């Protein structure tokens, strides 16, 4: 039996997933990007100083990340150093954006894969609040708040407005949470809406505008620092940032991380499905010097099996630069062999969907000719391997809560799974909150020393230069690669996280991470393949193409075909 | 006034082009805020929550309608036309509006002014048909504002 889900999620871009199902399990899978990404072409012949402005329009969700990595790529080509203040301001924007993204991903984009909203109506609010209080000392776990949310939910149902929660899978046989946990999750779903705004506000204050920040420049940032002037980054604005950081830290540590741990423990099967590709790649983040040779969070290559660990150490890291290639064998582009991004080509060659041939607009990236999974799980595994203490602390706490709810110790290997990806994302979010505070302190201390520099002017030489920039974005490793001749861009390629994870089979016909992770997933009801959606959502899928046109005449956009 | 769209995909970016043109041609009175929302989703929550009126300009695909045709959707029409189903985007405008309802901070009134695109090819320029409709689009926006008692005046040359 073949199941086709198209498009699969309330996500950016059009992702189609096909699965063969036999005996109630997935036996084969295909991940297909349904839109052509040729956006790099728009950057050809442009001034490299402007590239980030266009690059951040690639995606509506990850606006800041494409902007940041674009300036890093051009700075790398120039060998240009970035003033400390600019690094810290960029670091805070990166961290706040990622926190926003992780919170929204869990609660608004994927919690309803696990949480049955309708079941929450029959919960006992007192009992639900008691469970919540036993897990966390979050002050908003009160009986009053739980009862108020339940009443609000009843009103929404009574007035036929359950649609505001999107198309949930309430009543699906794979939903297993007790009503009280469902209510707890709905309460926190609403609180998450409030708290993610605090992260957006930090991005807006530091980036001068959100969405689409305005403050970047090749060579630094355009934020003049003058603690007394109203038109610049003032003490008052920085104080607002600090206040929001502190409120977010509480929410992430006392709500988000706790909820994911509890839900994982209550769906223990889902810590055994969905591992897929266990060769992991991430990059270091939060540069602490002007050259990008020291970072506060490690990143690197956690090799599959017993392959060991290779750290990625600097913005000039040769191991990273030389390892990346993209194959078009199963993608709708011409080109016979895998190419390095500097030599990348984007020549479309559409064939229709061919199971054994070409079937996607996404290329298949490899790292030293192997598929790699990217994302918070890859990064958490690298940080723990590298001995990063704050990550170990948050991961230990996560495992302790999950094990307590489960009733016996869960092994760390449970992270290689569908719910493990959610868990790692929550752990990384807690680490990011610590970083947000630390980068704020570093910025204030540096300004306190009298350093107000935020920008080094770039100068473009005649002749050809090339460079790459990387960034550990919310969905994983993002890299931009550019070749510049006489101050103009001649080639530009973006290798985005979802390309790593959602890519089709590679040159050796090996499955990509989405595809491999779907193998052996159970399917209770082929007409409503919630299990497929759970596993794909756990990657935080986003196909970086940002078509968002209204289509009022289009029928229900999600179709599930079974044949 | 919220212009939505992807500037890199020609007519998809018409909402952003519209708010840019609006700012260039008119003095905006106090109480009117104009924003290029790009293709953002939940980032817009804070911007939309609690407003008296939101006017959204965006590309709208409509079977059989000529490129450049203007369409207006209001209040419940928006939900009827686009509601009760998932957005094909990350989190579309409707999801954000739904979130404001959940928080009890829904805007007082919402109007979507749509422009039918000719194509969504890669490119920074609008198609000829949609570019030609820009004056009519700005006039429609001005009418919409006039209907709630806000008069736009052109910049003095």
Interface residues (C-beta under 8 A of the other chain):
Chain A: X7 X10 X11 X12 X14 X38 X39 X41 X42 X54 X57 X58 X59 X60 X61 X63 X100 X104 X108 X109 X152 X156 X161 X163 X164 X165 X166 X167 X190 X193 X194 X196 X197 X200 X201 X203 X204 X210 X211 X212 X542 X546 X547 X548 X549 X550 X551 X552 X553 X554 X556 X557 X558
Chain B: X4 X5 X6 X7 X8 X9 X12 X36 X37 X38 X39 X40 X41 X42 X43 X44 X45 X46 X49 X58 X59 X60 X61 X62 X63 X73 X81 X82 X83 X84 X85 X86 X87 X88 X89 X90 X91 X92 X93 X95 X98 X99 X101 X102 X103 X112 X114 X117 X120 X122 X123 X124
